[in-house]
Amino acid sequence: MFTPQIPGLRIPDSRIAREATELVRDTESELLFTHSMRVYAWGALAGERQGLVFDPELLYVGAMFHDLGLTERFRGSALRFEVDGANAAREFLRSHGIPEQGIDKVWSAIAFHTTPGIPQFMHPEAALLHVAAGMDVAGRAYDQFTDAERDAVTAAWPRETDFEHAMIDTFYEGLKHRPDSTFGTFNDDFLAFKDPSFRRGNMCSIMLHSPWAG
């Protein structure tokens, strides 16, 4: 496995980490794979800086699987894409005999990684996966990383040209067949951006037209 020399960053090289990498490389696009590698890097660097006690292997598997639900493999799913990725990670970890406590950490980290306001109060693996995904996609916590860290991570796993639009397209392709799964999340933004005919769910309308309001 490629191990760049980045101070404070250690890439797990266990059998589980290697097999997770192989599975994701065979399933995801290069865009999502390099994004996932950067997500692990941002998360591990943030964890070291904050002095958090986290399991690098569990964080790595979480990073590898966190966007797996956006791939072709799940085009027939009606679940939230985060749940698809979390379920796949759970199956993978169970097949390797990981204790349920560790599996639950990875499952919840992936399932909540697009839910602002909650992961930071959970276990370190969930908090770190959330902040790392936000850093790589939207630049949240950008200033908490040094210029040297940002340069080193993006040199090891480069961001594609026009990364932002490529990710928007990737989310749209992974979500357009299950629009209802985006209700209550910011994932509906991807559908609204790409499809002018998309109509967001509205909780107030749902309440006002529920059987109770009849």
Salt bridges, closest charged atoms under 4 A:
ASP13 OD1 - ARG18 NH1 3.66
GLU19 OE2 - ARG15 NE 2.88
GLU19 OE1 - HIS96 NE2 2.56
GLU30 OE1 - ARG25 NH2 2.89
ASP67 OD2 - HIS35 NE2 3.15
ASP67 OD2 - HIS66 NE2 3.19
ASP67 OD1 - HIS113 NE2 3.63
GLU72 OE1 - ARG75 NE 3.65
GLU82 OE2 - ARG80 NH2 2.97
ASP84 OD2 - ARG178 NH1 2.56
GLU100 OE2 - ARG94 NE 3.03
GLU125 OE1 - LYS105 NZ 3.96
GLU125 OE1 - HIS123 ND1 3.44
ASP136 OD2 - HIS35 ND1 2.68
ASP136 OD1 - ARG38 NE 2.76
ASP136 OD1 - ARG159 NH1 3.54
ASP147 OD1 - ARG150 NH2 2.26
ASP162 OD1 - HIS165 ND1 3.10
GLU164 OE2 - ARG159 NH2 3.09
ASP169 OD1 - LYS194 NZ 2.70
GLU173 OE1 - LYS176 NZ 3.06
ASP188 OD1 - ARG200 NH1 2.92
ASP189 OD1 - ARG200 NH1 2.83
